[in-house]
Amino acid sequence: MLPPQPRERRATAKVSTIRWDMGDGTTITCHGPGTPYSADRGKSVSPDCGHRYERSAADQPDGRYKGTATATWTVTWAALALGDGGESTETRQTAFTAAVGEVQVLN
């Protein structure tokens, strides 16, 4: 009698889109996860998906913009020994706050 064969299963999840409600009336939809920040980029604008607040958050509750990020994930899976697999979509939402200040310099 042969020992039972392991059943190989795989699942891969990737961000398809992220919809950002920035809390200042702006909504941005990014395709894919975006570019991770690295210190060598300094204050440069994101090359694929970004937002720059135009006003301070001084008039917002607690001095912060309140926003949400809604990520849509595409999940592909396979159970190779069973010859089965498929794809599904999952959505997850996370709230965030952004303290945006303002500096004015007079000379």
Backbone hydrogen bonds, N-H to C=O, Kabsch-Sander energy under -0.5 kcal/mol:
donor,donor_aa,acceptor,acceptor_aa,energy
8,E,6,P,-0.8
10,R,78,A,-2.9
12,T,76,T,-2.9
14,K,74,T,-2.0
16,S,72,T,-3.4
17,T,72,T,-1.2
18,I,30,C,-2.2
19,R,70,T,-2.7
20,W,18,I,-0.6
20,W,28,I,-3.6
21,D,19,R,-0.6
21,D,68,T,-2.8
22,M,20,W,-0.8
22,M,26,T,-2.5
28,I,20,W,-2.4
30,C,18,I,-3.0
30,C,28,I,-0.5
32,G,16,S,-2.2
32,G,30,C,-0.6
41,R,38,S,-2.2
42,G,39,A,-1.5
44,S,41,R,-2.0
57,A,100,V,-3.1
60,Q,57,A,-2.0
63,G,60,Q,-2.5
64,R,61,P,-1.4
65,Y,98,A,-2.7
67,G,65,Y,-0.6
67,G,96,F,-2.9
68,T,21,D,-1.7
69,A,94,T,-2.8
70,T,19,R,-2.6
71,A,69,A,-0.6
71,A,92,R,-2.8
72,T,17,T,-2.9
73,W,71,A,-0.6
73,W,90,E,-3.5
74,T,14,K,-2.9
75,V,73,W,-0.6
75,V,88,S,-3.2
76,T,12,T,-2.7
76,T,74,T,-0.5
77,W,86,G,-2.6
78,A,10,R,-2.7
79,A,84,D,-3.0
80,L,8,E,-1.4
80,L,78,A,-0.6
81,A,8,E,-0.7
82,L,79,A,-1.2
83,G,79,A,-0.9
83,G,80,L,-0.7
84,D,79,A,-1.8
86,G,77,W,-2.3
88,S,75,V,-2.7
90,E,73,W,-2.4
92,R,71,A,-2.5
94,T,69,A,-2.5
96,F,67,G,-2.4
98,A,65,Y,-2.3
100,V,98,A,-0.7
101,G,99,A,-0.6
